[in-house]
């Protein structure tokens, strides 16, 4: 909090409630940040202001001049029975600026209550309940020295600072040395130095004990010297054997060392290859992950494109179906239109003919009548000529003429009747012809309609046959497609299963290799300890902790990361653990950690409630009950999270947990995070306790390869089947389109059949003439027949007369000759023409009547067909517009499908390429794994050979180390010979061993007492051990002594640096406040400042050097204040409270001290109780204390404001 030099703590005010002489709530202050003076008459309660501060700072009642805390409660005549008192100290943390900034503020309060003969004290910080320790910690954190109370100088105590002894006489007494050490900070060295002194005493005693033992064994060894003389010859023989053994050991060592070097090189090369493979694997693993991720993304994109293609094909099929329907509808409409147009054209043509006939009727009739008139005129002329010719022959023909005239007169009525009847007959015959045409036209139309209906029915049957065939093919194709789709689902499930099996085997293979690697890394320690367990040499070895339980492969990474103790060894007892450690030391096998089951405390192993129901790692381990405490000690309540996000939620919740993720990211309770990354811990535990060997690894690799082949085969089959399904879907789509078209064609033809049937019905109806026409036709036939019947006798009667006339004419013609005959023929011819034309006019009138009726009917038909044609044309136009719209939509979909097909082909190519690349990577990885396994196996064999050779080499070195030439007591001692490599290469190991065997056998034949030699050797071994122990004890002692000397030197250096500065500050302070005097701190023992302490010497102005005890009261006060100010300059404290420190000073010195406080101590707050005007007049703020009615009260004055008010 005091790291910022501009930031410091001040007291802003005090609030006293019923405290000592203060009744009720009294606020004292506000105090100035630098210099405040408390003034008031004696007995007013000034010192109680300081007591209130000490009360809050935790001082006891005696320090506050009371017997007990409850005595601090105000008691007066007016307030006799108050039950509690309290004091609030308001602190502010300010930053020194032009305008001070308050960065923090808090209130510390203390309350005392009494009642029922008891009293209680309580602390509060900002109104919250606290305690003494927390208050002390808070105030110390802001630099208030509560340990040595430098901030407090009470009335009469100012001189005691300068009167302190150079050094405290005992631990409970502080002298000037201890006072300065606390401030400088070297007190922290005292306890470590004292502890080292204690250790040094212990080690000196240990050294002395070892030295005594050494001297004792030395004496015993010397006492055996005389007894060894008898074995000198045997010793010489023994030395010969030893020398030969030494030679053999050197030769063996040379051979083994060379073999080990070769193995080391091979092992190093193997490891380099493994590391290279590992780097390649790690690199390719990352690439494989990226490839797999990219492949999944591409397959998802391809699936999306295929789905989109399928959707677009459905839309296209629907549109094409609609196109066909619209086209067929248009075709049908066009057919109807053509028929209507043909019928319309025929009706219009008939109407035109009728209109032409009616339009030309009057003209034709007029022209015919005109022709008749002309013929009649000609007839008159020719008749006149004929008459004249007849008259010229009258004398010859008169009789005949008269008969003819007589007969003509008779013929006239008959002729009129004949003309009348013939006229009627012609009219009726004309109408009869029209009716006959009308009646017979319906039969023709019926024949045509029947012919068209027959053709349409034949077409419908053909289309239906084709429809049935198409439907049958479609059902077959759909069934085939459905079976293939079912098969593809089954195959997809199979591919998924085979992929999962392949991935699981991959993971298991990797984990197995990792486990073997970690097993190998555990080295010979595990193997050797397990050998001891099997032999029974060391009882109580349970095994490696990670091998004593199993866990699901899913949590392998999590448990390997979170449980660092998995490689620790579990033993039954502490003794077993110690035996294991001694065994490892003895055989130089390295270090291991042991968990002793008998020393584990009893844990609560019940399941616990966890956040988000996250599993506890301990609960996931399966093990024997007696090993569970060991697992719990290693894991505790570590939880497992699926991912880092969940781990963060659990770890940083209301209750902190240690959490590990499935991928190996670990968050400790402290919040620190570790683990994760590309390299994760694996193989710490397994999912089963089945033993692992080379055969099981080979089996696993064989299963892995087989699973890969199955996965690839299934994938290939799936891809082929998916291609077949795509072709089948296309075939089904084509057949569905064809079926839809045929369906529409059949519907269209069926509609045409219905139309044709309707046309046949209509033709049939029309072929049956209308009743009125038939009735009329029959009626006309009867009339005609009647007329013909009536006409026949009339004609017969007339014919008789005409025959007579004809005969008479012939007679006349004979008389008159050729000329008359010719003339007669002319007249007859003209009569015939006139009759024919008259008959034609009659017929024309009959035709006109019939055609007018027919015209009315044609007009209605034309109007009706015109409307129908217009409706059909609108319908066709609408169908064409809809067809064009559908055509555009179809083109758009086809364009989109074309793009999709291109995208699918491109994407499929990318997927195939990526699959190929991924397969090659997987094959490469498996190949590298096989290579790595071969390297691991080869490395294992080489390391076994290497370790075996090392073990033999250690044994040889141990044997060589055990070899020593026994002393014969002669001046010239034999020593073991060390041979060079060249010399050793010339030797034969087999010959040397044979020589050694011979010497050994001869030694056994010798009758020598070995007891003396053994005892001597034993004593020599003990002698050597004692010598080593003496050296070790001396080394331990010297190490502690060096550390002791280092700490003493460090303490001395630190103390002297601070001491020198404080002494210099003291000299400056004393010179300032005495205006010329001198003062200094000096060491009683300059060689060891901590032995005799520190002297405080002063030289008042114009006086000699004096011991401070020989000074006057004022001089002692000035000396003490100089020291206080020097210590403040060395190590500032934010707050000083002083009670009448100027009591023993004259006005001049009071003024000097006051001015110093005013001007030179701006980095601290001084609250000084003073009755001297030279002191309080210089204060920045005056706090007045006065007493009325036996209670103290307070008033605060700002002198600067008073001065300004006075000026104004």
Secondary structure, 3 states (H helix, E strand, C coil): CCCCCCEEEEEEEEEEECECCCCCEEEEECCCCCEEEEECCCCCCCHHHHHHHHHHCCCCHHHHCCCCHHHHECCCCCCCCCCEEEEEEEEEEEECCCCCEEEEEEEEEEEEEEECCEEEEEEEECCEEECHHHHHHHHHHCCCCCCCCCCEECCCCHHHHHCCCCCCCCCCCCCHHHHHHHHHCCCHHHHHHHHHHHHHHHHHHHHHHHHHHHHHHHHHHHHCCHHHHHHHHHHHHHHHHHHHHHHHHHHHHHHHHHHHHHHHHHHHHHHHHHHHHHHHHHHHHHHHHHHHHHHHHHHHHHHHHHHHHHHHHHHHHHHHHHHHHHHHHHHHHHHHHHHHHHHHHHHHHHHHHHHHHHHHHHHHHHHHHHHHHHHHHHHHHHHHHHHHHHHHCHHHHHHHHHHHHHHHHHHHHHHHHHHHHHHHHHHHHHHHHHHHHHHHHHHHHHHHHHHHHHHHHHHHHHHHHHHHHHHHHHHHHHHHHHHHHHHHHHHHHHHHHHHHHHHHHHHHHHHHHHHHHHHHHCHHHHHHHHHHHHHCCCCCEEEEHHHCEECCHHHHHHHHHHCHHHHCEEECCHHHHHHHHHHHHHCCCCCCCEEEHHHCCCCCCCCCCCHHHCCEHHHHCEECHHHHHHHHHHHCCCEEECCHHHHHHHHCCCCCCCEEECCCEEECCCCCEEECCCCCCCCCCECCCCCCCHHHHHHHHHHHHHHHHHHHHHHHHHHHHHHHHHHHHHHHHHHHHHHHHHHHHHHHHHHHHHHHHHHHHHHHHHHCCCHHHHHHHHHHHHHHHHHHHHHHHHHHHHHHHHHHHHHHHHHHHHHHCHHHHHHHHHHHHHHHHHHHHHHHHHHHHHHHHHHHHHHHHHHHHHHHHHHHHHHHHHHHHHHHHHHHHHHHHHHHHHHHHHHHHHHHHHHHHHHHHHHHHHHHHHHHHHHHHHHHHHHHHHHHHHHHHHHHHHHHHHHHHHHHHHCCCCCCCCCCCCCCCCCCHHHHHCCCHHHHHHHHHHHHHHHHHCCCCCHHHHHHHHHHHHHHHHHHHHHHHHHHHHHHHHHHHHHHHHHHHHHHHHHHHHHHHHHHHHHHHHCCCEEEEEECCCCCHHHHCEEEEEECCCCCCEEHHHCCHHHHHHHHHHHHHHHHHHCCCCEEEEECCCCCCCHHHHHHHHHHHHHHCCCCEEEEECCCHHHHCCCCEEEEEEEECCEEEEEEECHHHHHHHHHC
